[in-house]
Amino acid sequence: MHTESSPTHTDVLIMGGGLAGMTLALQLRQRLPDLNVLVLERRSHPVPVACHKVGESSVEIGAHYFEHTLGLREHLQGEQLRKFGFRFFFSEGRRDLHRVTELGASRPLPVSSYQIDRGLFENFLGKECQRRSIRFIDEAMIRQVDLSDDASLHTVHWQETGQQMVSTQARWVIDACGRAGLIKRKLGLARDNAHAAHAIWFRISERIHLDTWPLEGEHSGDGAAEAAAAAWRARCVTPTRWLSTNHLVGAGYWVWLIPLASGSHSVGIVADPKYHPLDRMNTFEKAMDWLREFQPALFDDLDGKRDKLQDFAFFKRFSYDCSQVFSEHRWALTGEAGRFLDPFYSPGSDFIAIGNTYITELIARDRAGQRLAAHTQVYEQVYRSFYDSTLALYVDQYGLFGDPEVLPVKIIWDYTYYWSVLAQMFCQERLTDLASLGHLRDELAVCQQLNIEVQHFLRAWGAVSQRRNLPVMLDQASMPWFVELNRSLHDTALSDAEFRQRIRQAALTMQQLAGELLQRGLQEHPGLDGRALMALLPPQALAKPAHSLLFPSAEALAA
């Protein structure tokens, strides 16, 4: 898909024409219509649908970025699948999904997110780049990057298939090459983090209809068994659990099931090696043997579809850090070229959206002749804080994934933190608003510290939990405050005062929620040490609330 002859000069050269690179090109075109942007992509376009990439599930920030920032709603609603939220089944070793704890929503929540077929989406983005007069050259192999540390231009040396080497000068160079991380390797920016999980994944060219999996006793003539099966099927307003990002969870791991618009289904196993070593699952046959033992209901479905296998891949240690992603010397890293967290909660497209927004703002400032040093430093610090806060949701937390009592509490907390702070900042276009960030410094610090101590407390609670796995549905749609928090992401632009009040109210809500989960944990296990978390809470957060923010206990629901 060559757009024109090889250029020798451009304002912005983006190395990598995957999801991060092409969305950045489109965002720059919208913000700065006269900017010359060149995208170089190693692969040939169009790419295969259901392509060999992770990152199919989007959540609210990524969906907002695609829909509203980039204006791609028509494609998402017409060509991709609307996601029926996240859903969790505590189904280790079980074939009776209707007799285990299920966490999810009985009906879709107000704000849309999507299951994105990366092949379909990236082919669409490539065409959209062409339609918006962005230079896009595929089958372009980057051979060398010469970065300038002064006002002179950077130089990128690259080669099209069967062609001579070309040198292009650019004022800005953006690394969107994914894990190849050209700038990161060149400058020695790569850093490990404390999260050592691994993942395997594959695609099957047929739907996995979890809703229709056989349920024990469903056609046995046993009235009670048949009623239990029928009640499970009736929990959701539509029989479309398969449209969720389904998580089959157990201690130390989770399994994803993600449908794709092309008709394929994505399956992945993500695990902490302390519980489940990679060498137990690093081929398709090994993964199937593993599923037979730990998630037999899924094994039963896949066993008859072995001939439908489309691909298989794995990463030994998928999560990593980077010491710097933005530079005043007019280079930046976006997407997996910089940092990567964990696919749990699907934050990949969120961090593409956040990083691209900061890069776009820096390029706009440079275009306007403004200095970059101070803003680059602040954006780096804020982006780092987002990464660190999100990483805290995962580090040493995989042991909780098999806990039907503690994991649902953790997930409600994690959603609340995400929707109350980061998602509000993005959807209200406040990421680059240094004045608001300054005014809310104390509230944001409270939320961040609360999150750290809540994660510590949840981990301690999980170490002593009874892990009772009762046949109930914890229905997120039955919690009015939770639904309203999700809906609030749709609100039109708030004034400065309204936005600050919203974040301050969010901090109060998080304090109440932290107080409730602390007291529930201590009620169940009086020996837990909750002093560090309690020290962060005002007295009112420990008082009995008029309306609880947590689910009733599983025992109360079962009764």
N, C-alpha and C positions, 0 to 999 in steps of 0.2 A: 504494500500500500504506500507507494512513494508519492509524495506530494509535489516535488519539484527537484531541480538540481541541487547538489550539496551546497549550503550556504557557507560563507567564510566569516560571517559576523552576525551576532544576534544579541539582543538585550538579555535574554534569559535562556540558558541551555539546561534542559531537564534530562538527566541521564536516567532513563527508565520510563517506559510507556505502559506500566501496569496501572493498578487502581490509584496509587498515590500520585504518580507522575501526571497522569491524564486529568485527574480531578484538580490538581494544582494548576495545570495549564488552563483549564476552563475557568477556574476562579480568578486567575490573573487576567484573562481576557475580559471577564465581566467587570473587574475593578479598574483595569487600565486598558481600554480598547485599542490604543495605539501602540501598545507594547509588542515588540517582536519576540515571539516565543518559539523555540525549537525543541521538539521532543525526539529523542533517539531511543529506539526500542530494539533490543537484541533479537527478539522472536519475530517470526513472520506473522503478519495479520492478513485475514482474520484468524483468531485463535480458535481451537476446538471448544464447543460448548461443554459444560461440566468439566472444565479444564482442571489440570493437576495442581490446584491451588487451594489453600485453606482460606477461610474468611468469608463464608457464605452467609452467616447470620449477622444482621445489623441490629443495633439498638437505637435508642431515641436520638442521641447526638448525631450518629452517622446518618440515620434516616433524615433528620432535619437538614443536615448538610447537603445530602443528595437532592432532597425534595425542594428546599427553599433557597439555600445559598446558591446552588448550581442550577436550579430550575428544571430538574429532571423528573418531576412528579409523573408526567404522562407516561414515561417509559416504565417507571417503577410500578405504577398501578395497572398498566396494560400488559407488561411483559414479564414481570417478576411476581413472586408469591407474597401476599401479605401474611406476616407471621402471627400465629396465635400465641404470642408471648413465650416465655420460658415455662417449662413444665418438668417436674422432678418425680421420679418413682424410686422408692427405696426397695428395689427389686432384686438385690443380690441373691443368687441361688434360687430364685422363685420364677414360677410360670403363672402364678395367680395374681396378676396386677390389680385385680379388684379387691384383694385382701391385704394390700400394703398401703402405707401412707403415700398419698399423692399431694404434691404442692403445685398449684397453678391457678389459673383463672377459669371460671365456668363460662365466661363470655369475654370477648375482646375488650381490652381497656381502651380509653379514648384515643391515645396517640399511636399512630401507625408505626410499625417497623417491618422490615422485609427479610425474606430469605432470598439471597441474591446469588443467582447463577453467574459466577465470575466470568465464564466464557461469553455468555450473552451480554453481560454488562460491559466488559472491556471491548468487545466488538462495537457495541453501541457508542461507547466513549470515543473510540478511534474515529468513527464516522462523525461524531459530534465535533471533535477537534477540527476535522477537515471542514465541516460546515461553517464553523466559526473562524475559518482562515488561520488556524494554528498549523504551523509546519510540523508534520509528523512523518518520520522516516523509520521504517521497520527494517529488520535484518541489518541493523547497524551495530557493529561490535566496537566498543570503546577500548582503545589500546593504551592511552596515556592521558593523565590529567595534570596539567601544570597550573597550580594555584598561585595567584599574586597576593602578596601581603601589603600592597600599597594601592595607589589609585589606578594602576595599569590593569589591563584586561586579563582574564584567565584564558587559557588555551586548552582545548580538548581535541585530542587526536583520535579519529575513529575511521572505520572502514565498512563499507557496504559489501555484501557478498560478491566476490569476483571483481571488486573494484580496487583502485589505488587508495592509499591512505589520504584522508582529508583532515585538515586542521581548521577548527572553527574557534574564533575568539568570542568571548561573552563577558558582559559586565557581571552577570550573576551565573553561578553554576550550582545546580540543585542535584543532589544525589537521591534518586528514587529507584535505585537498582536492587532494592530488596536486600536479602542477606548477603549478597556479594559485597555490599558496603564499600564502594570504591574509595570514597573520601575517608571513611572511618579507618580503613586499612592503611591508606597513605599517611594519615596523620597520627596513627596509633591511638585512636579514640575509643576502641572497644573495651568494654568493662563487663565482668561477670556480675551477677547479682546473687541473692541468697535463695533463689527459687530454682531447684534442680529437676523439675518435672520433664517428662518426655511425652511424645504423642505419636500414634500411628493413625492413618486414615485411608479410606478407600471409597470409591463410588460404585454403586450397583445401578444398572440401567433399568430399574423398575422401582415403583413406589413401595415403601414400607408402610403399610396401613396398620399402625399400632392399634387403632380403634377396633379393628376386626380380628385381632389375635384371639385364639380360642381361650375361653374362660372356664376354669374347672367347674363342673356341675351345671353348666349352662343349659344343656339339653338332657339332663339326667332323669328328669321326672321328679327330682327332689325340689319341692316348692320353695324351701328356704334358700337353697343354692341358686335356683333360677332367679329368685327375687334379688339376691345379692348381685348377680351378674347384670340383671336388668337395671338395677339402681346405679351401678358403675357406669353403664353406657349412657344413662340419663343425666349424669352429673353436669355435662357440658351442654349448652344450648344447641350446639350443632355437633354431629359426629366427626369432628375435624381436629382431634388431638394431633393427628399426623402433621398438621401445619405448624405446630409448635416447634421450637428448638427443644426436643425431648432429651432429658438427661436421665439415664439409668445409673444410679449412684450406689457406691459401696465404699467401705473404708479404704482410703488411699487412691481412689480413682473415680472417674466418671466417663460415661459413654455418651457420645452425642448422636442424634438422629436428625438430619436436616434435609428437607425436601428441596429439590431444585426445579425451576420452571421448565427445564428441558425434559423432565420426566425421570431424571435420575434421583437417587437418594444418597446423601453423604453420611458415612459412618466413621466415627473416630473414637479412639480410646486414649484418654489422657490420664497419666498416672504419676505418682511419686515413686521413684525407684526404691525407696525404703520399704514400700509395701508390695510393689509389682514391678520387677526388673524388666527393662526393655527387651532382653533376649527371650522373654516368654511370649512376645507378641510381634516381633519385627519381620515376620512374613505373614502372608495372608493365611496360610494353613495354621501357623502358630496362633494368630489372632482368633481364628475360628475355634481352636481348641480351648483358648482362654475364655472365649464367650460361652462355650458349652458348659464350663465350670461356673463362671461368675454371673452370666446373664443368659440363662438357657432359653428364655422366651424369644430373645432376639436371635440366638443361634438357630432355633427351630425355623424362624422366618427366613434366615439367610441360607440355611443349609440347602434348600431347594433352588437357590438362585446363584450358585457358585459360577455357573456359565455366564452370568450377567456382570461379572466383575469387569470394571473399566480401568482401574488403576490401583496402585498401592504405594504409599510413601510413609516415611517416618522421620522424626527429628529426635536425636538423643537428648539434647538439652535446648529446648526451643526459646527459653526466656533469657534475655540479656539486656545489658545497659550500655550506655555511651556517655562519655564524659562531656560532650558538647554537641549540640545539633544546630545552633544558629551562630553565625559569625558576623561581626561588623565588617569583615573583609569580603563580604558579599558571596558567601557560600552557605549552604544549609543542607541538612539531611531530613528526609521525610519518610514516613512509613517504616517498613522493616529495615531500611538502611540505617536507621538510628537506634531506636529502642523497641523491644517487644515484651509484652507482659505475659498473657495467658489467654487462651480462647474461652475460658469460663467467663460468663457475662459478655462475651463478644465485644471487647473494647477496641479491636483493631481499627475499624473504620472510624471510631470516635477519635482516636489519637491521630489518624490521618487528617481528619477534619480540623482538629485543634492545631496541629503542627502547620498545616497548609495555611490556616488563617493567620498565624503569626508570620509565616514567610511572606504571605501576600502583603501584610501590613508593613513589613520591613522594606520590601521592594517598592511599595508606594511611597514610603518616606524617602527612600533614596532617590526615587524619580522626582520628588518635589525638592530635592536639594537639601534635605534635612540630615542632621547627624544621626548615626546609628548606634553609637557605643552604648549609651544609657539604656535605650529601649531594648537592644539586643540582650543586655545583661538582665534586665527585668523579665523579659519573655523567657529567657533560659531558666531563671529561678522559678517562675510560675509553672512552666511546663514540667520542670523537675519535680515540683511539689505535687502536681497532678499524678505523675508517674509513681512517686514514692507512696502517695496515699492509696493509689489503686493496687500497687504491689503488696501492700499490707493485707489486702483481702485474701491473698493467696499463700504467702510464705508460711510454711508449717501448718497450713489449714486443711490439707487434704485428708487428714485423719478424721475430720468432722463429716466428710461426705457420706459416710455410712450411718450417720446418726439422725434418725427421724425426729428426734426431739430438739436437738440443738441446731442442725443445719437450717430448718425453716425459720428459726429466730434470726440466725445470721443473715439469711437471704433477705428478710424484711428489712433488717438494718442496712445491709449493703445497698439495696434499692433506694431506701430513704436517703442515704448519704448521697448517692448518685443523682437522684432526681432533685434533691433539695439544693445542692450546691453546684456541681460541675455542669449538669444539664441546664440549670437555670442560667448560669453564666453564658453558656454557648447560645442557647435559644434566644436570650435577650441581647445577644451581640455585645457582651460586656468583657470578653476575653482580653481585648486590647485597651480597655477603659482603665487607665492607670489611676484616675481619680476615684472611681468606685472601689477598685482594689485597695487603695489606700484607706478610704473611709471604713471599709469592712475588714481591715486587717485583723482586728481583735476577734471578730465573729468567725472569720475563716480559720484562725488559729485554734479557737475553741473546738470547732467541728473536726479539724484535723487531729487534734490531740484526743478528743473523744473517740474517734474512730480507732486510733492506735490502742487505747485502753480497752475498748469494747472487744477488739479482736483478741487481745490477751485473755480477757475474761472468758470469751467463748471457747477458746482453746482449753482453758482450765476446766470449764464446765464439761466439755466433751470428754475429758479424761476420766470423769466419774459418772457420766450419764448412763442411765439404764438402757437407753436406746430402744425404747418400746416402739414397735412397728405396728401400729393399729390400723385397721381398715377404714380410714377416714380420708376425706379430701379437705385440705387446708385451702380454702377458696379466697384468693386475693381479691376477687371481684366483690366479695361480701364485706369488705372493709371500706366504708365510705371515705375516710380520710386518705386512704392509700390511692383510691381511684381518683380523688380530687387532686392529689399531688401529681399524679400522672397527667391529668387533664390540664393542669396549670401550665404545662409546657407549651400548650397551644395559645396562651394569652398573647395578645398583640403587645407591641413595644410599651414597656412600662416607663414612667418618668424616673429620673434619678432617685427621687425620694421613695417612690413606690418600690423600685428594685432593692434599695437598701433595706426597706422595711421587710420585704419578702425574705431576704437572706437572714435578717435578724430573727424573724419568726421561725425560719427553718432551724436556726440554732436552738431555739427554745423547744421545738418539736423533737429534735434529736436528743436534747437533754432529757425530756420526758420519756422517750423511747428507751434511752440508755438506762434510766432509772427503773423502768418496768422490767427490762430483761435482767438487770442486776437482781432485783427482788425475786423474780421467778427462779433464777438460778440458785439464789441463797435459800429460798423456800424448799426447793427440791434437795439441795445439798448444803446444809448449814455450815459445813466445814470449809466451803470455798473461800478464798481470800479475795474479797471485792474492795479492799481498802483503796487501791490506786484509782479505780474507777469512781468510787464514791467520793473521793476527794475532789473530783472535777465537777460534781453535781451540786446545784443549789438545793436548799431544803425542799422547795416546791416540787422538784423533780422526783423526790422520794415519797411524796404524799400520795395517797390513793387517788387516782385520777377519776374524774367524772365519767370519762369514756376511755376505755383501754385502747391502746394502739396495737397490742399484740393479738394474735389468734387466741381463742380459748384453748386451754390445754387439750391435748389429744384425748385424754381420758374423758373430759367433759363432752367433747364432740362425739366420742364413741357411745357415751351414755345417752 
